[in-house]
Amino acid sequence: MSEPKNVTFTHAQVAEALIKYLDLHEGLWGLYVEFGLAGGNAGPNPDQINPAAIVPILKIGLQKFDKPNNMTADATVVNPSK
């Protein structure tokens, strides 16, 4: 079997990893992504261009949530205080 080329994670799994990295012990935390927006002209060749939107990911982090959902992880559970 060959090496995988991609490894994917759910939003909650990314939140769990960041909770552990930041050593958070309390609260519901979920994935936070900040997007930018830019415009330009793009196409397969100079004769077939169209106005286009470019949406880069600017920041990835955590956001505190009041209620659990599919993006959250509970810091008390995934990174309990010692």
C-alpha positions, -999 to +999 in steps of 0.1 A: +000+000+000+014+034-009+019+064+013-012+086+016-009+120-002-035+137+019-046+135+055-078+152+064-093+162+098-127+173+109-132+209+123-135+194+158-103+175+154-084+206+144-100+224+174-088+196+197-052+198+184-052+236+189-067+233+224-038+210+233-012+232+216-024+263+235-028+243+267-064+254+272-083+235+300-118+251+300-145+260+276-160+250+243-137+260+214-143+257+177-124+263+145-121+299+134-111+308+099-106+344+086-109+349+048-097+377+026-112+388-007-094+400-038-104+403-074-086+398-107-090+385-142-084+348-148-088+322-175-073+293-193-057+317-219-055+354-227-085+351-250-108+336-224-105+356-192-133+365-168-135+386-136-127+363-107-127+363-069-096+352-050-104+341-014-073+334+006-073+320+041-057+347+062-059+332+097-068+299+114-075+298+151-100+290+178-132+308+188-151+303+220-186+289+217-215+289+241-230+256+229-214+225+214-217+218+177-199+199+150-169+224+151-163+225+188-142+205+213-145+207+250-112+217+265-122+201+299-124+168+281-096+169+255-070+186+277-080+182+314-060+200+341-034+179+357 
